Amino acid sequence: MYLPPDHSLDRPLLGYIKGERLSVAIDAGSSAAHVGIFYSELDNSDLPLPDITILTHSHWDHSFGLAAIHGISIANEVTCRHLREDKRTPADELYRSYISEDYSFLRKEYSSPDSLVIASPDISFRDHLLIDAGGIVIELMHAVSPHTDDSTLVLIPSEGILFVGDASSGEIISDADLETGGRYGKEELAAFIDVLRATGARTIIHSHAEPVAAEDEISYLEGILAGL
Ligand SMILES: [Fe+2]
């Protein structure tokens, strides 16, 4: 199951996989409030709170809820490095770094720098990690992506499902980029398309959009690549 994205606040989808032994969430969300809504939904469905939360990347809307999660968190080593840097940065400086005339969403979630609580992940991995949750295996891979240098893709091989976070998007610098899909680098996009193919996934789950068939996603991205 998953908590769908909330476009009014640019909150991403939060994923959930229940194994026989472990429950695993995908992304910590934007804030403690976001985590609270997600956990209420789990409670309403009689599902246990996550034992493990995987971060797809370090951007604030995926990671600033980390201090409020249940259980432990896992991210690739670059995401961990980015979040350790955020944690060391004075709150008002960090706040300003995410807010500009062109990008407004963090201000909607946090009215002031004082309300930011930054945590860094408990466990880091390099390149690949497998989690056996009991009856279901979850594969994490740190992949090249046009969106950021720290994208983790989360594959459920038995289901052919791939959570990509924002990895299919280009780089997002302004609100306008959210509308256009972001700014793509040719090399990163070509490499990312190869990674998508190699996973063998049938369904792609984005953080800020509806799930899509992998073949449609690859065709769409190839169209963008051809125009670069
Ligand atoms: Fe992002």
Residues whose N, C-alpha, C, O or C-beta is under 5 A from the ligand:
A	BS01	LIG	H59 D166
